[in-house]
Amino acid sequence: MVIRIMIAVILLAILFAIALYIDYILGRKSHLKSVRRATPSSSESNMTIFADGPSLFTELFAELKQAKSHIHVLFYIVKDDGIGQDFLTILKEKASEGVEVRLLLDWAGSLPIILNKKLKKDLKSHGIELAFANSPTFPFLFYNVQARNHRKISVIDGKFGYIGGFNVGGEYINLDPKLSPWRDYHLKLSGEGAIDLQKVFLSDWKKAAKIDLLHDVSYFPHAEKGMIKHRIIPTDAAFLEEHYSQLIKDASQTIDIGTPYFIPGKKLLNNLLSAIGRGVKVTILIPYTSDHILVKEASYPYLRKLIQAGAEVYEYKYGFYHAKTMIVDNVAVIGTANFDKRSFFLNYEINCYIYDESFHAQLNEIYKKDVSKATLISLQDITGFRPIRKGKELAARSLSLFL
């Protein structure tokens, strides 16, 4: 009897796994039929980079308080904690003053707020327009639950824009002992880049709230050109791998990667190995402390091959490293995308590609400073037979797309 029950449970588990796989494959095919490649032209903006939460949120909150016309904010995560309440209080105050406030949150990332009916009612009672991105929908429920809007965009009066790796929560301002100090990269743009971010926000707002404001000229004031040439490129679970692949193929001197999760997949791994083979110096910076299960184990098969080929891989030990960046020769990338399969094939991401020598030097200095607080990993550190680690790696390999 027990054996029969066990067999039945195993069969049900297999059937469930097959159903999820079919759901994902069909959902992915359906999505790719509708997605369009973004081909934005170059813009010119003034740009400031922030590498710590306290300085970023001091600046962002000050700008929010000065808003006169509208505030458009998209975050993957907004927590209902101290800084989250401070953030929402500012939005409520500005909405009460007559400023248009639109807050777009990812359904999965900000689930606690979604479930908090009292908080949602309070936000709406103050005049805040609230919408949730990527809410689960049929027929491909599993695929749609996995597809996340991972973007972080703030636009104030169409004049200032923010993009980068920070969400809103206590850990991002160093209040989580395990993950402090939190290291991340975030940009403030004024000029044409703010308009670029506005377009992406309003496109996402149209999809989530079913309201089209893209043709309302009041949200697109005249923007003066800034000093730094760049392109803002959103990716909707497609084409990001191609962008990175081309950058790596074009590299002739250096490739510096900073990411909390390094799960590149076969194509980008081979691109990096080819770059090393033609003499390009490859440096990868990842956190020593992990904030998600199995992500480190998922990275090991890739890191072993890269270290063996000559890449330098560092583990950041002075807190938690969450920055998303890639510096390839004289092109710098900062945005919301991790160097992993989830960002390449599931998430809605947005990156800023920067073509400016002075900014490149500034970012390179920040990156090198972070590397100086990290430890170089040797091949021996991540090889050898360790049963527990091996078991985790096997599990991570099968789940790597969803980590």
RACOR-V829945 format. One line per field, one symbol per residue. ss: DSSP state (a for helix, b for strand, c for the rest). phi: phi as a letter, one per 30 degrees, with the letter a starting at -180 (. if undefined). psi: psi as a letter, one per 20 degrees, with the letter a starting at -180 (. if undefined). A space follows every 50 residues. Layout:
ss->???
phi->???
psi->???
This chain:
ss->caaaaaaaaaaaaaaaaaaaaaaaaaaaaaaaaaccccccccbbbbbbbb ccaaaaaaaaaaaaaccccbbbbbbccbcccaaaaaaaaaaaaaaacccb bbbbbbccccaaaaacaaaaaaaaacccbbbbbcccccccaaaaaaccbc ccbbbbcccbbbbbcccbcaaaacccaaaccbbccbbbbbbaaaaaaaaa aaaaaaaaacccccccaaaccccccccbbbbbbbbbcccaaaaaaaaaaa cccbbbbbcccbbcaaaaaaaaaaaaacccbbbbbbbcccccccaaaaaa aaaaaaaaaccbbbbbcccbbcccbbbbccbbbbbcccbbaaaaaccbbb bbbbccaaaaaaaaaaaaaaaacbbbccaaaaccccaaaaaaaaaaaaaa aac
phi->.dddddddddddddddddddddeddddddddddcdbddbdddbbbdbbcc bbdedddddddddedceccabbbbbdbbcdbedddddddddddddddjdd bbccbddddceedddcddddddddddjddbbbdhdebddcdddddddcdc dbbbbchicbbbalcdccleddciccedccddcabbccbbjddddededd edddddddcibccdcdddcbdecddcccdabcbdbciaidedededdddd dbbbbccbadbcbdidddeddddddddcjddcbbcbdddccbdiddddde eddedddddkdccccdccjccbdbbbcchcccbbacddcbddddbbddba bccccadddeddddddddddddcccddcdddbbjdbedddddddddddce dcd
psi->ggggggggggghgghgggggggggghhgggghhhqqppmqrqrprqpppp jqgghghggghggghiphfqppppqgpoqmaghghgghggggghhhiipp ppopqpgghkhhhhinhggghgghhijpppqpqlqpqqimggghhhoqoj qopppojjhqqqpbipaorhhikkjohhkqqpprpqqppqbhhhhghggg ghghggggikpojhjoiijmrppqqaipprppoqpmkqighgghgggghi pifqopppqhonmhrgghghgghhgghjjpppppprqgpqjqpihghhhg hghghgghijqppqppimbpojqoqpoodkppppbiprmrhghhigqorp qpopmphghghghhggghghhijrppprhhhjaqooggggghggghghjh hj.
